[in-house]
């Protein structure tokens, strides 16, 4: 079974590897929605795959780094496309979040990406 938790962050970025005339080359902001999905068996005692507070605890240090930040200033996010942000979050959180199956980032209501690890 899968469970998920969605977090909201506000961040600015620029995508420096795009052509100068591309609008995302300039500094701009997003209200990102980040969904962490965990897969596992239902615990017969708790009835949970995972307590949502465990997902909160695992994501909190990452949230503190990327919320209200200029993403390009964060080591490893010098080119912070949503795809690269997904991979960066995976690298940060996978050691502490057992059963992590995927990370979805929505940068707008109609655009985003999903990363499922290597």
FIVOMAR-818257 format. One record per residue (C-alpha): residue number from 1; residue in one letter; x, y, z. Coordinates in Angstrom, 3 decimals. Example, Ala and Ser with C-alpha at 12.3 -4.5 7.8 and 13.67 -1.06 7.14 Angstrom:
<marvo 1; 'a'; <12.300; -4.500; 7.800>>
<marvo 2; 's'; <13.670; -1.060; 7.140>>
This chain:
<marvo 1; 'x'; <0.000; 0.000; 0.000>>
<marvo 2; 'x'; <1.103; 3.585; -0.566>>
<marvo 3; 'x'; <0.628; 6.637; 1.633>>
<marvo 4; 'x'; <1.665; 10.176; 0.818>>
<marvo 5; 'x'; <2.061; 13.607; 2.319>>
<marvo 6; 'x'; <2.148; 16.889; 0.412>>
<marvo 7; 'x'; <4.154; 19.902; 1.518>>
<marvo 8; 'x'; <4.084; 23.462; 0.209>>
<marvo 9; 'x'; <7.156; 25.634; -0.218>>
<marvo 10; 'x'; <7.745; 29.067; -1.655>>
<marvo 11; 'x'; <11.076; 29.436; -3.407>>
<marvo 12; 'x'; <12.831; 31.497; -6.047>>
<marvo 13; 'x'; <15.148; 30.188; -8.698>>
<marvo 14; 'x'; <16.679; 30.829; -12.065>>
<marvo 15; 'x'; <17.634; 28.181; -14.589>>
<marvo 16; 'x'; <21.046; 29.384; -15.773>>
<marvo 17; 'x'; <21.582; 26.681; -18.389>>
<marvo 18; 'x'; <18.613; 27.856; -20.455>>
<marvo 19; 'x'; <19.062; 30.447; -23.215>>
<marvo 20; 'x'; <19.028; 34.050; -21.995>>
<marvo 21; 'x'; <15.740; 34.707; -23.793>>
<marvo 22; 'x'; <13.922; 31.838; -22.016>>
<marvo 23; 'x'; <11.653; 33.252; -19.269>>
<marvo 24; 'x'; <12.909; 30.725; -16.709>>
<marvo 25; 'x'; <16.486; 31.906; -17.175>>
<marvo 26; 'x'; <15.487; 34.972; -15.136>>
<marvo 27; 'x'; <14.895; 34.869; -11.396>>
<marvo 28; 'x'; <11.309; 33.813; -10.704>>
<marvo 29; 'x'; <9.345; 32.152; -7.922>>
<marvo 30; 'x'; <7.082; 29.166; -7.502>>
<marvo 31; 'x'; <4.644; 27.893; -4.921>>
<marvo 32; 'x'; <5.893; 24.323; -5.153>>
<marvo 33; 'x'; <3.847; 21.358; -3.951>>
<marvo 34; 'x'; <6.070; 18.439; -2.983>>
<marvo 35; 'x'; <4.485; 15.036; -2.425>>
<marvo 36; 'x'; <6.417; 12.227; -0.770>>
<marvo 37; 'x'; <5.003; 8.737; -1.331>>
<marvo 38; 'x'; <5.955; 5.837; 0.926>>
<marvo 39; 'x'; <5.177; 2.196; 0.214>>
<marvo 40; 'x'; <4.890; -0.600; 2.725>>
<marvo 41; 'x'; <2.749; -3.122; 4.490>>
<marvo 42; 'x'; <0.005; -2.111; 6.898>>
<marvo 43; 'x'; <1.120; -2.602; 10.488>>
<marvo 44; 'x'; <-1.443; -4.844; 12.167>>
<marvo 45; 'x'; <-1.156; -2.982; 15.463>>
<marvo 46; 'x'; <-1.329; 0.640; 14.270>>
<marvo 47; 'x'; <-3.229; 0.114; 11.037>>
<marvo 48; 'x'; <-0.694; 2.438; 9.358>>
<marvo 49; 'x'; <1.824; 1.938; 6.603>>
<marvo 50; 'x'; <3.594; 4.857; 8.260>>
<marvo 51; 'x'; <2.468; 7.552; 10.648>>
<marvo 52; 'x'; <2.280; 10.817; 8.688>>
<marvo 53; 'x'; <4.250; 12.494; 11.473>>
<marvo 54; 'x'; <7.246; 10.327; 10.476>>
<marvo 55; 'x'; <7.097; 11.812; 6.980>>
<marvo 56; 'x'; <6.854; 15.294; 8.535>>
<marvo 57; 'x'; <9.904; 14.619; 10.695>>
<marvo 58; 'x'; <11.970; 13.334; 7.767>>
<marvo 59; 'x'; <11.070; 16.293; 5.534>>
<marvo 60; 'x'; <11.414; 19.056; 8.150>>
<marvo 61; 'x'; <15.192; 19.626; 7.725>>
<marvo 62; 'x'; <14.771; 19.831; 3.945>>
<marvo 63; 'x'; <11.803; 22.177; 4.271>>
<marvo 64; 'x'; <13.904; 24.484; 6.446>>
<marvo 65; 'x'; <16.584; 24.643; 3.746>>
<marvo 66; 'x'; <14.415; 25.167; 0.641>>
<marvo 67; 'x'; <11.371; 27.113; 1.865>>
<marvo 68; 'x'; <11.649; 30.858; 1.198>>
<marvo 69; 'x'; <15.088; 30.332; -0.304>>
<marvo 70; 'x'; <16.840; 31.155; -3.542>>
<marvo 71; 'x'; <17.384; 27.555; -4.639>>
<marvo 72; 'x'; <20.444; 28.331; -6.773>>
<marvo 73; 'x'; <22.356; 29.218; -3.586>>
<marvo 74; 'x'; <21.939; 25.708; -2.138>>
<marvo 75; 'x'; <24.836; 23.316; -2.706>>
<marvo 76; 'x'; <23.781; 20.793; -5.335>>
<marvo 77; 'x'; <20.969; 22.979; -6.675>>
<marvo 78; 'x'; <22.932; 25.423; -8.784>>
<marvo 79; 'x'; <20.624; 24.481; -11.700>>
<marvo 80; 'x'; <17.380; 23.896; -9.754>>
<marvo 81; 'x'; <14.993; 22.531; -12.355>>
<marvo 82; 'x'; <12.117; 20.612; -10.797>>
<marvo 83; 'x'; <13.789; 17.435; -11.999>>
<marvo 84; 'x'; <17.042; 18.312; -10.240>>
<marvo 85; 'x'; <15.160; 19.413; -7.118>>
<marvo 86; 'x'; <13.389; 16.019; -7.022>>
<marvo 87; 'x'; <16.694; 14.161; -7.232>>
<marvo 88; 'x'; <18.276; 16.448; -4.621>>
<marvo 89; 'x'; <15.413; 15.880; -2.167>>
<marvo 90; 'x'; <15.590; 12.110; -2.791>>
<marvo 91; 'x'; <19.291; 12.093; -1.974>>
<marvo 92; 'x'; <18.701; 14.063; 1.226>>
<marvo 93; 'x'; <15.678; 12.156; 2.528>>
<marvo 94; 'x'; <15.970; 8.542; 1.335>>
<marvo 95; 'x'; <18.396; 7.488; 4.112>>
<marvo 96; 'x'; <15.894; 8.542; 6.803>>
<marvo 97; 'x'; <12.537; 7.752; 5.160>>
<marvo 98; 'x'; <12.104; 3.994; 4.929>>
<marvo 99; 'x'; <9.939; 2.859; 2.034>>
<marvo 100; 'x'; <10.249; 6.067; -0.006>>
<marvo 101; 'x'; <8.730; 5.224; -3.385>>
<marvo 102; 'x'; <8.514; 8.522; -5.226>>
<marvo 103; 'x'; <8.715; 12.278; -4.988>>
<marvo 104; 'x'; <6.407; 14.465; -7.024>>
<marvo 105; 'x'; <6.989; 18.175; -7.469>>
<marvo 106; 'x'; <4.323; 20.407; -8.932>>
<marvo 107; 'x'; <5.565; 23.857; -9.835>>
<marvo 108; 'x'; <2.164; 24.946; -11.166>>
<marvo 109; 'x'; <-1.266; 23.325; -11.287>>
<marvo 110; 'x'; <-0.447; 21.854; -14.696>>
<marvo 111; 'x'; <3.308; 21.160; -14.596>>
<marvo 112; 'x'; <5.603; 19.020; -12.531>>
<marvo 113; 'x'; <7.690; 15.870; -12.377>>
<marvo 114; 'x'; <7.895; 12.569; -10.547>>
<marvo 115; 'x'; <11.113; 10.863; -9.468>>
<marvo 116; 'x'; <11.248; 7.228; -8.345>>
<marvo 117; 'x'; <14.912; 6.904; -7.457>>
<marvo 118; 'x'; <17.654; 5.431; -9.584>>
